[in-house]
Amino acid sequence: MVDAPNPSDRPLTPLLIRGAAWLFGVAAALSFFVGGRALHEFAKFDRMFGEMIGIALAAVLGLIAALLRGLAEHLEDHDDGEPVRLAISKGIENSETH
């Protein structure tokens, strides 16, 4: 009989980062669809300016969500008990030899 993996054996950090990425993604979607209208109604911004701010905010939040999702995947891939070195490109990470 094969034992099922115990959920408590998985590290908590990637799960928390995935949760934060999901929340940033939801905030980006809300900002995209209703951010401009909300700024126009509640803050009395010009409608076009409010829409531009809403789209820009959605892009920034979406980028943060994508970066966090990638970071969580990177941490899960290197879950061998050793510290994870984060680098901008994979070439830097793989070319270092000690």
N, C-alpha and C positions, 0 to 999 in steps of 0.2 A: 504494500500500500504506500502510495506517495503522499507525503505530508503536504498540506496546502501551506503556501507562504503566510506567515504571521504578519498581519498589518502593523503590529507594533515594532517589527524588525526594520521597517522602512524608516529612513531618516525624516524628521519633521520639516526640515528646511525647504526641500523641493516642493513639498505639499503646500507650505505657506506661500512660497513664491508663486506657485501655480494659482492659488486662490487670489493673490494680489493681482496677478495678470488678468484673471477673469474679471475682477472688479474694475480694473482700468479699462478693459474692453467694453464692459457694460456702460461705464461712464462716457466712453468715446461714442458709443452708439446713441446714447441719450443726447449728448451734446450735438451730434450731427443732425439728429432729427428735430429736436425741440430747443436747442440752445439759442439760436437766433431769435426765435419767437419769444422765448422767455426774456432775453435781454431787451427786446423791443417793448414788451408789455410792462415788465417790472422795473427796469432801470432807465426807461425812456430813451434808449439808444435809437438812432436811425435804423430802419429795418434792414437795409443793405449792409450797414456796418455790423449790426448784430449777427447777421447770417455769416459774414466773413469771419468774425471772431469765433462763432460756433464751429465752423468748419476747421479753422486753424487749431482750436482747442481739441477737436476730435482727432485731428492728425497727430498732434503731440501725444495725446493719451493713447491712441492706437499704437504709436511707435514705442511708448513705454511698455505697453502690454506685450508687444512682440518681443522686445528685449528681455522682459522678465520670463516669458515663456521659453525663450532660447536658453536663458540662464538656468532655469529649472531642468530642462532637458540635459544640459551640460553637466549639472551636478548629479543627475540620476545616472548618466553614462559612466561617470567616474566615481561610483560609489564602492570604493575598495578600501576605505579606511584611511587613505593617505590624503593630505591636504590638496585641494584643487587650486592650480595656478590658472588664473584667468588672463587671457591675452586677447588682443584685438583680432589677430588673425591666427589661424591654425598653424601657419608656417613658423611663427615665432615660438609657439608652444612646443612643436615637435622638433625644432632645430636645436633646442638647448640640451646640452649633454653635460652631465657632471660626473 
